[in-house]
Amino acid sequence: MSNIRFFVDYFKHYLTSNSRHGVHSPFVYNLIDRVIYDFSTKEYANPIEELREQLKNDTRTIRITDLGAGSMLNNGKVKQIRSLAKNALKPPRVAKLIARLANEFQPASIIELGTCLGITTLYLSKASNSSHIITVEGCPETAKVAMENFKRLDVNNIETRTGNFDILFPQIVEELPRIDFLFIDGNHRKDATLKYFYDCLPKVHAGSILIFDDIYWSEGMKEAWQEIKNHPQVTVTIDLFYIGLVFFKPDQVKENFKVRFH
Ligand SMILES: C[S@@+](CC[C@H](N)C(=O)[O-])C[C@H]1O[C@@H](n2cnc3c(N)ncnc32)[C@H](O)[C@@H]1O
C-alpha cells in the first residue's frame, strides 16, 4: 500500500462524504443517527479494551502462518503478541462500530473472517450475545491466543475454526441456512474478496449485512469494492472509508452512500 495514495484517498473521501444530513433514505438516516454516530460508552467495551492493553505488553512470541495478502512479508516469522496487538487489530473506534452494528441487527449467526487475537470477535460476542459467532483464523498459533482470550473474558457464543478462508468459508456458507452478518477482515486481495462476496450471495436475504474491511487498502481492493457496489443484488452500500457496509434490502432504491467516520 502506498502511503501517499492512501492519504489522497482519505482526503478525497473526507471532501466527498456526508454526515446524516442530506440522506433521504429513512433506513440509512436511522442507521447513521442511531448506530454509526452513537459514541456513548458501552459497558462491555471496558474489559475488552483492558485485554487489548495487556496484549500490547505481551512479549510472548508466536510463529506466524500468513495465508493473506501480507504472506510474502510475514509467513514463518516469529512475532511478539504485542506487535500483533499494536498493528493487526481493528482500532477501538472501528471495533466498537462493528459491535454496535451487531447489536442493532441481532443476527442469529455472525461470521468473521480474520480472528487474529480475537478482539473484534469479543466485541461481536458481547454486543450480540444471543448470536452464534463463527470466526476463522489461518494461523494456528494466533488462533490459540484468541481462544485463550475468549476463555479469559468468559464468552461462550464463539466457535473458532482454524484454516484457510478459501476452504472453510464455502463450507460455512453451505452449513448455515442463511448469511445474516459477515465481517471480512483478512486476505485483502481483489480476487479473494470478490470470491468471498460471490460465495455468500446464494444465502443473503433482505436483513443481511456484509462488512468489508480496508476497502481503500490497494487498487485491487478499490476495484473489488466498486464491483460489489455495482452488483444488481446489492441495493444499499455505505462507504465509511475504513469499512464498507453492504445491504440487500429489496424495498430500497439502489444507492451508494459515503458517510464521514474520520
Ligand atoms: C487484520 S487481522 C484480523 C483482526 C481482527 N478481526 C480484529 O480486529 O481483532 C487478519 C487475520 O486474518 C488472517 N488471514 C488472512 N488471510 C487468511 C486466509 N486466507 N485464511 C485464513 N486466515 C487468514 C490473518 O492470519 C490475520 O490474523
Ligand as a Chemical Component Dictionary entry (heavy atoms), coordinates in Angstrom:
data_LIG
# 
_chem_comp.id                   LIG 
_chem_comp.type                 NON-POLYMER 
_chem_comp.pdbx_formal_charge   0 
_chem_comp.three_letter_code    LIG 
# 
loop_
_chem_comp_atom.comp_id 
_chem_comp_atom.atom_id 
_chem_comp_atom.alt_atom_id 
_chem_comp_atom.type_symbol 
_chem_comp_atom.charge 
_chem_comp_atom.model_Cartn_x 
_chem_comp_atom.model_Cartn_y 
_chem_comp_atom.model_Cartn_z 
_chem_comp_atom.pdbx_ordinal 
LIG C1  C1  C 0  -6.440  -7.875  10.329 1  
LIG S1  S1  S 1  -6.313  -9.425  11.109 2  
LIG C2  C2  C 0  -7.896  -9.604  11.902 3  
LIG C3  C3  C 0  -8.116  -8.646  13.044 4  
LIG C4  C4  C 0  -9.317  -8.957  13.892 5  
LIG N1  N1  N 0  -10.525 -9.089  13.105 6  
LIG C5  C5  C 0  -9.512  -7.863  14.937 7  
LIG O1  O1  O 0  -9.748  -6.717  14.566 8  
LIG O2  O2  O -1 -9.447  -8.144  16.126 9  
LIG C6  C6  C 0  -6.438  -10.543 9.769  10 
LIG C7  C7  C 0  -6.266  -12.009 10.124 11 
LIG O3  O3  O 0  -6.693  -12.776 9.016  12 
LIG C8  C8  C 0  -5.878  -13.923 8.906  13 
LIG N2  N2  N 0  -5.918  -14.352 7.484  14 
LIG C9  C9  C 0  -5.564  -13.617 6.393  15 
LIG N3  N3  N 0  -5.777  -14.318 5.263  16 
LIG C10 C10 C 0  -6.280  -15.515 5.637  17 
LIG C11 C11 C 0  -6.739  -16.657 4.905  18 
LIG N4  N4  N 0  -6.692  -16.724 3.576  19 
LIG N5  N5  N 0  -7.221  -17.701 5.622  20 
LIG C12 C12 C 0  -7.262  -17.660 6.978  21 
LIG N6  N6  N 0  -6.851  -16.598 7.722  22 
LIG C13 C13 C 0  -6.366  -15.545 7.054  23 
LIG C14 C14 C 0  -4.507  -13.470 9.333  24 
LIG O4  O4  O 0  -3.757  -14.571 9.825  25 
LIG C15 C15 C 0  -4.828  -12.404 10.390 26 
LIG O5  O5  O 0  -4.705  -12.925 11.694 27 
# 
loop_
_chem_comp_bond.comp_id 
_chem_comp_bond.atom_id_1 
_chem_comp_bond.atom_id_2 
_chem_comp_bond.value_order 
_chem_comp_bond.pdbx_ordinal 
LIG C1  S1  SING 1  
LIG S1  C2  SING 2  
LIG S1  C6  SING 3  
LIG C2  C3  SING 4  
LIG C3  C4  SING 5  
LIG C4  N1  SING 6  
LIG C4  C5  SING 7  
LIG C5  O1  DOUB 8  
LIG C5  O2  SING 9  
LIG C6  C7  SING 10 
LIG C7  O3  SING 11 
LIG C7  C15 SING 12 
LIG O3  C8  SING 13 
LIG C8  N2  SING 14 
LIG C8  C14 SING 15 
LIG N2  C9  SING 16 
LIG N2  C13 SING 17 
LIG C9  N3  DOUB 18 
LIG N3  C10 SING 19 
LIG C10 C11 SING 20 
LIG C10 C13 DOUB 21 
LIG C11 N4  SING 22 
LIG C11 N5  DOUB 23 
LIG N5  C12 SING 24 
LIG C12 N6  DOUB 25 
LIG N6  C13 SING 26 
LIG C14 O4  SING 27 
LIG C14 C15 SING 28 
LIG C15 O5  SING 29 
# 
